[in-house]
Amino acid sequence: LLLGRSSRQTLCLLRVAFRSHRSPSDARCSPLSPPSSSIALGLEHHLKLVVALFFPLLLFFTTPFAAGEPSQKPPKNLILISVDTTRMDHLGLGGYCLQTSPTLDRISREAYLFADAQAVIPLTGPAHSTVFSGLMPHAHGAIRNTVPISKKIPVLPQILRQAGYDTAAFISGWTLRKNLSKLDRGFKFYDDEMTDTYKLINAQRFGDQVTDRAISWLQTRSHTPFFLFVHYFDPHVPYSQQPEWYADFLQSLGSLHPEKKPKLLRKLAAYDSEIAFADAQIARLLEALRRAGHFRDSWIVIFSDHGEAFGEHGDHQHGRRVYAPVLHIPLLIRPPGGLAKTRLVADRVSLVDLFSTFLEVLGLKSRSGHGESLVPLFDGSQQWERRPVYFETFTLWSPVKRKEPSRIGVFLKNLKVILLPKKKELRVFDLARDPGETRNISQRHPELQRYRRLLLDWWRSTRVVQEEPDLSAEQLEQLRQLGYVN
């Protein structure tokens, strides 16, 4: 099945599957860079050999007994963990060469691992509003950080609270504060207290503080089913040089990438160390779940809202552009009891799909939205027809409050189409031949007008009118320091 695909995701899947057998000279820090033809052919040969020799034995030994398969009784709890600003290709499960994510790698061995998960927008508040509502940002109204989701739209915590769930959230990023995001609706407890000064004015708190609060809450749980949301903001700028990992990461990156400038290497090492720090805190949280007796009976979902750019396409950080470094994100779904082994899902999915997925796995009534439940992909027994995967972004905060997107786009099989409405410019990339999105083929593509109509019709047919808040001088300064002011 994998060998019949020609996209960069297949190459990434093959590299992940065989990364433990590579020699040090084969190590790469960017799984988006396609391997040489000799490596690809070698992987193809070995994969065919493994399948031919051992697949009958695997069927015999695993099918009847299926140890570790998901439990059949309805699960009680949903644990949603968001690691802000985390690129898929900076994790071990995404093929990265540094040990940034041992906890996530371990969890992925018991989970559905989505190799081609895409963000809907490279902004924290709007992305999380999509996860909680099943709607794209232009439809739920939160088109920028500090612009709240519409009060008319029901959100996941409200639905679960009405279904008898206890609900709690522990927030570490300023843009998800309840007075700015309005995402506290339905949460019985929404902890967004940020009293520490960390370069910014109460803009975030460290992951260990968030984890401490979440663990304390877990220790008070009874047998009532609960929804727990924990948000880790650590990989977001400004990056701290986490002492347990930074020096080793900097040395390794310097050896692997001697051509890169020292300033960029230091920035990458700090970013990677922040991911490793967040990963260590997730390990603490999951261990607390085990001790409290909730681990086995919980759905555990780990994702990132968007990625981060380090100079690709002239882009730095996130928010303005919509290339792979800021859209390709990790997504893990571990069912109650866990799986016997990783189930790699190569189909392209989106964060907008999570809302419908949560409702289905928890046995709740489905609601209309822009996403699709991912349950049919869990075992492949049901037919899955992927609709186009859309994404968008809006201008950063500006005195001129424009509600039109600065970029909207869509994935259509191997094509990625980006429209800049103001410039009336269309960009088209063939991801099968150009996974780095470096060659715009729009000038010679025959269906440009169809793509333009598709994107504009989609956006206009689903948008809502949303008022923007008036921010204080202090709040504007916080946005500026986070890189969100134009």
C-alpha positions in Angstrom: 0.0 0.0 0.0 2.8 2.4 0.9 5.0 1.5 -2.1 2.1 2.5 -4.4 2.3 6.1 -3.1 4.7 8.7 -4.5 4.3 11.5 -2.0 6.8 12.8 0.5 4.6 11.3 3.3 5.4 7.8 1.9 9.1 8.5 2.0 8.8 9.8 5.6 6.8 6.7 6.6 9.5 4.4 5.1 12.3 6.3 6.9 10.5 6.2 10.2 9.9 2.4 9.8 13.6 1.7 9.1 15.2 4.5 11.1 16.5 2.1 13.7 18.5 0.3 11.0 20.3 3.3 9.5 24.0 3.9 9.9 25.1 7.2 11.5 26.1 8.4 8.0 22.5 8.2 6.9 21.2 10.4 9.7 19.2 13.4 8.6 17.5 16.2 10.6 14.8 16.9 7.9 12.6 14.0 6.9 11.0 16.3 4.4 14.1 16.0 2.3 13.5 12.9 0.1 16.1 10.1 0.4 18.4 9.2 -2.5 17.0 6.6 -5.0 19.4 4.0 -3.7 18.1 4.3 -0.2 14.5 4.3 -1.4 15.1 1.2 -3.5 16.8 -0.5 -0.6 13.9 0.2 1.7 11.5 -1.0 -0.9 13.4 -4.3 -1.3 13.6 -4.9 2.5 9.9 -4.1 3.0 8.8 -6.5 0.3 11.1 -9.2 1.8 9.7 -8.6 5.3 6.1 -8.8 4.1 6.7 -11.9 2.0 8.4 -13.8 4.7 6.7 -12.8 7.9 3.2 -11.5 7.1 1.6 -15.0 7.2 3.2 -15.6 10.6 2.1 -12.2 11.9 -1.5 -13.0 10.8 -1.3 -16.4 12.6 0.1 -15.1 15.9 -1.6 -11.7 16.1 -5.1 -12.1 14.7 -6.6 -14.6 17.2 -5.1 -13.1 20.3 -4.7 -9.4 19.5 -3.3 -8.4 22.9 -3.4 -4.7 23.5 -6.4 -4.0 21.2 -8.8 -1.2 22.3 -11.2 -2.2 25.0 -14.8 -2.7 23.7 -16.7 -1.0 26.5 -17.3 2.8 26.0 -14.4 4.8 27.4 -14.9 7.2 30.3 -12.3 9.9 29.7 -10.8 12.1 27.0 -7.3 13.5 27.5 -6.4 16.2 25.0 -2.7 17.4 25.0 -1.6 20.3 22.9 2.1 21.0 22.3 2.2 24.4 20.8 4.3 25.3 17.7 5.7 21.8 17.2 6.8 20.6 13.8 6.2 16.9 12.9 9.7 16.7 11.4 11.3 17.7 14.7 10.0 14.6 16.5 11.5 11.1 16.6 8.2 9.7 15.3 8.5 12.1 12.4 12.0 10.8 11.5 14.1 13.5 13.4 17.7 12.6 14.2 17.7 14.1 17.8 16.0 12.6 20.8 13.5 15.3 21.3 10.4 13.2 21.9 11.0 9.9 23.7 7.6 10.0 25.4 5.6 10.8 22.3 7.6 8.1 20.4 6.7 5.6 23.0 3.0 6.5 23.0 3.0 6.3 19.2 3.8 2.6 19.4 0.4 2.1 21.0 -1.5 4.6 18.9 -2.8 5.7 15.6 0.0 7.8 14.1 -1.2 10.3 11.4 1.8 10.9 9.1 0.1 13.6 7.1 -1.9 15.8 9.6 -2.3 19.4 8.6 -3.0 22.5 10.6 -6.0 24.7 9.6 -4.2 28.0 10.4 -0.7 28.8 11.9 -2.1 30.7 14.9 -2.7 29.4 18.4 -6.1 30.8 19.4 -7.9 30.2 16.0 -6.4 26.6 15.7 -7.7 25.5 19.1 -11.1 27.1 18.4 -11.3 24.8 15.4 -10.4 21.7 17.4 -13.2 22.6 19.9 -15.8 23.5 17.3 -15.2 21.5 14.1 -15.3 24.7 12.1 -12.7 26.6 10.1 -11.5 29.9 11.6 -13.4 32.1 9.2 -16.6 30.2 10.2 -16.2 30.2 14.0 -15.0 33.8 14.0 -11.6 33.5 15.7 -9.5 34.6 12.8 -6.6 36.0 14.8 -5.2 35.6 18.3 -7.2 37.7 20.8 -10.3 37.4 18.5 -12.7 35.1 20.4 -14.8 32.3 19.0 -18.4 33.2 18.4 -20.6 32.7 21.4 -23.3 31.2 19.2 -21.1 28.2 18.3 -21.3 25.2 20.7 -17.9 23.9 21.7 -16.7 20.5 22.8 -16.4 21.2 26.6 -20.1 22.3 26.6 -21.2 19.2 24.8 -19.3 16.9 27.2 -20.4 18.8 30.3 -24.0 18.3 29.2 -23.3 14.6 28.7 -22.2 14.3 32.3 -18.4 14.8 32.0 -16.3 16.7 34.5 -14.2 19.2 32.5 -10.9 20.9 33.2 -8.3 22.9 31.2 -4.8 23.9 32.1 -3.4 26.6 29.9 0.2 27.9 29.5 -0.1 30.4 26.6 -1.5 33.9 26.9 -3.4 33.7 23.7 -5.7 31.0 25.1 -6.7 33.0 28.2 -10.4 32.9 28.7 -10.9 36.7 28.4 -9.3 36.6 24.9 -10.3 33.2 23.5 -13.6 32.5 25.2 -12.7 28.9 25.1 -13.5 28.4 28.8 -17.2 27.8 28.0 -18.2 24.4 29.3 -15.1 23.9 31.5 -15.9 23.5 35.1 -12.3 24.5 35.9 -10.2 26.6 33.5 -6.8 27.3 34.9 -5.1 30.1 32.9 -3.3 31.8 35.8 0.1 33.2 34.6 1.8 35.2 37.3 5.4 34.6 36.4 7.3 37.1 34.2 9.1 35.3 31.5 10.5 37.9 29.0 6.9 38.8 28.2 4.3 40.3 30.5 2.6 37.2 32.0 2.5 35.7 28.5 3.1 32.1 29.5 4.1 29.7 32.2 6.4 26.8 32.0 5.2 23.3 31.3 6.2 21.9 34.7 3.9 24.4 36.3 1.0 23.4 34.1 1.7 19.7 34.7 1.8 20.3 38.5 -1.6 21.9 38.4 -3.1 19.1 36.2 -1.7 16.4 38.4 -3.2 18.0 41.5 -6.5 18.1 39.7 -6.2 14.4 38.7 -5.6 13.4 42.3 -9.1 14.6 43.2 -11.0 12.7 40.5 -13.7 10.2 41.4 -15.4 7.8 39.1 -17.1 10.6 37.1 -15.9 10.5 33.4 -13.8 13.6 32.6 -12.4 15.7 29.8 -8.9 17.0 30.5 -7.2 19.6 28.2 -3.6 20.4 28.9 -1.7 23.0 26.8 2.1 23.3 26.6 3.4 26.6 25.2 7.1 25.9 25.7 8.2 25.5 22.1 6.8 28.9 21.2 9.0 31.9 21.0 10.9 33.1 22.9 12.9 29.8 23.1 14.6 28.9 26.4 17.8 26.9 26.3 16.7 24.0 28.5 19.9 22.9 30.2 19.2 19.1 30.2 19.2 19.0 26.4 20.5 22.3 24.8 24.2 21.7 24.8 24.0 18.1 23.4 21.5 19.2 20.7 23.7 22.2 19.7 26.7 19.9 19.3 24.8 17.3 17.3 23.3 20.0 15.0 26.6 21.6 14.5 28.1 18.2 13.4 25.2 17.4 11.1 24.8 20.9 9.6 28.2 22.6 9.5 27.0 24.8 6.7 24.4 26.5 8.9 25.1 29.8 10.6 25.8 29.5 14.4 22.9 31.8 15.2 20.4 29.5 13.4 22.0 26.4 15.1 21.5 28.0 18.5 17.9 28.8 17.7 17.2 25.3 16.5 18.9 23.7 19.5 16.9 25.9 21.9 13.6 25.1 20.0 14.4 21.4 20.1 15.3 21.6 23.8 11.9 23.2 24.5 10.2 20.3 22.7 12.2 17.8 24.8 11.2 19.7 27.9 7.5 19.6 27.0 7.8 15.9 26.2 9.3 15.2 29.7 6.3 17.0 31.2 3.9 14.9 29.2 5.7 11.8 30.6 4.9 13.1 34.1 1.3 13.7 33.3 0.8 10.2 31.8 2.4 8.6 34.7 0.0 10.5 37.0 -2.8 9.1 34.9 -1.5 5.6 35.4 -1.1 6.1 39.2 -4.7 7.4 39.4 -6.0 4.4 37.5 -7.3 6.5 34.5 -4.7 5.6 31.8 -6.3 2.4 30.5 -9.8 3.8 30.3 -9.0 7.0 28.5 -8.7 8.2 24.9 -5.4 10.1 24.8 -4.9 12.6 21.9 -1.7 14.5 21.4 -1.4 17.2 18.7 0.2 20.5 17.8 -1.8 23.5 16.7 0.8 24.5 14.0 4.5 24.3 13.3 7.4 26.8 13.1 9.5 28.2 10.3 13.3 28.7 10.4 14.0 30.6 7.2 12.2 28.3 4.8 10.6 30.3 2.0 12.0 33.4 3.8 9.6 32.8 6.7 10.4 32.9 10.4 8.2 31.7 13.2 4.6 31.4 12.1 1.4 33.1 11.3 2.0 34.8 8.0 2.6 32.0 5.5 1.2 28.5 4.9 4.1 26.2 3.8 4.9 22.8 5.2 7.0 23.9 8.2 4.0 25.6 9.8 1.2 23.3 8.6 2.6 19.8 8.9 1.9 18.8 12.5 2.0 15.7 14.8 -1.2 13.9 15.7 -1.5 10.8 17.8 -4.6 9.1 19.0 -4.2 6.3 21.6 -7.4 4.4 22.3 -8.3 3.0 25.7 -6.0 0.0 26.4 -3.6 1.0 23.6 -2.8 -0.8 20.4 -0.5 -3.7 20.1 1.7 -1.6 17.8 1.7 1.6 15.8 -0.9 1.9 13.1 0.4 4.4 10.6 -2.3 6.3 8.8 -1.0 7.8 5.5 -4.2 9.6 4.5 -4.1 13.4 4.8 -6.2 14.6 7.7 -6.8 18.0 9.3 -7.3 19.4 12.8 -10.8 20.3 11.8 -11.5 16.5 11.9 -10.9 16.1 15.6 -14.2 17.4 16.8 -16.3 14.9 14.9 -13.8 12.1 15.9 -14.2 12.9 19.6 -18.0 12.8 19.4 -18.0 9.4 17.6 -15.5 7.7 19.9 -17.3 8.9 23.0 -20.7 7.7 21.6 -22.2 11.2 21.4 -24.5 12.5 18.7 -22.7 13.9 15.6 -22.9 17.5 14.7 -22.5 19.3 11.4 -19.1 20.9 10.7 -16.3 21.2 8.3 -14.4 18.1 9.3 -14.9 14.3 9.1 -14.6 11.7 11.8 -11.3 9.8 11.6 -12.8 6.6 13.0 -13.0 4.9 9.6 -9.2 5.2 9.3 -8.6 3.4 12.5 -8.8 -0.1 11.0 -9.5 0.6 7.4 -12.7 -1.5 7.4 -14.9 1.5 6.4 -14.6 3.5 3.2 -12.9 6.8 3.5 -13.3 9.5 0.9 -11.3 12.5 1.8 -12.8 15.8 0.9 -10.4 18.7 0.0 -8.2 19.7 3.0 -8.4 23.5 3.4 -6.2 26.0 5.3 -6.0 29.7 5.7 -4.4 32.6 7.6 -5.1 36.2 8.1 -3.1 39.4 8.5 -1.6 39.8 11.9 -2.9 42.5 14.2 -3.0 45.8 12.5 -4.8 49.2 13.0 -6.6 48.3 9.8 -8.9 45.5 10.9 -9.3 43.4 7.7 -11.5 40.3 7.9 -10.4 38.9 4.6 -7.8 36.2 4.6 -4.3 37.0 3.5 -3.9 33.4 2.2 -6.3 30.5 1.7 -5.4 27.2 0.3 -6.3 23.6 -0.4 -4.7 20.2 -0.8 -6.0 18.3 -3.8 -4.4 14.9 -3.8 -0.7 15.6 -4.7 -1.4 19.3 -5.4 -1.2 22.1 -2.9 -2.9 25.3 -4.1 -2.4 28.7 -2.3 -4.4 31.9 -3.2 -3.4 35.4 -2.1 -6.8 37.1 -2.6 -5.5 40.7 -2.3 -2.8 40.2 -4.9 -5.1 37.8 -6.9 -2.0 35.5 -7.1 -2.3 31.7 -7.2 0.5 29.3 -6.4 0.4 25.6 -7.2 2.9 23.0 -6.0 3.1 19.3 -7.1 4.0 17.7 -3.8 4.9 14.4 -5.4 7.7 16.0 -7.4 8.4 19.0 -5.2 7.9 18.1 -1.5 9.8 21.2 -0.5 7.2 23.5 -2.3 9.9 25.4 -4.1 8.6 25.3 -7.7 5.4 27.2 -8.4 3.8 25.5 -11.5 0.8 27.8 -11.7 2.0 29.4 -15.0 1.6 26.1 -16.8 -1.3 24.6 -15.0 -4.5 24.3 -17.0 -7.1 24.6 -14.1 -6.1 27.8 -12.4 -9.6 29.4 -12.7 -11.3 26.3 -11.3 -8.9 26.4 -8.3 -9.6 30.1 -7.8 -13.3 29.6 -7.8 -13.1 26.6 -5.6 -11.2 28.5 -2.9 -13.3 31.7 -3.1 -16.6 29.9 -3.2 -15.6 27.8 -0.2 -14.6 30.8 1.9 -17.5 33.0 1.0 -20.1 30.3 1.6 -19.1 29.6 5.2 -17.8 32.8 6.7 -19.4 34.7 9.5 -19.2 38.3 10.7 -17.1 38.7 13.8 -16.4 41.8 15.8 -12.8 42.3 16.9 -11.9 43.3 20.4 -10.4 46.6 21.5 -7.1 45.7 23.2 -5.3 47.7 25.9 -1.8 49.0 25.3 -0.4 46.2 27.5 -2.2 43.5 25.5 -0.9 45.0 22.3 2.6 44.9 23.7 2.2 41.2 24.6 1.1 40.5 21.0 4.0 42.5 19.6 6.5 40.5 21.7 4.9 37.2 20.6 5.3 38.3 16.9 1.6 38.8 16.3 1.5 42.6 15.5 1.9 43.9 11.9 
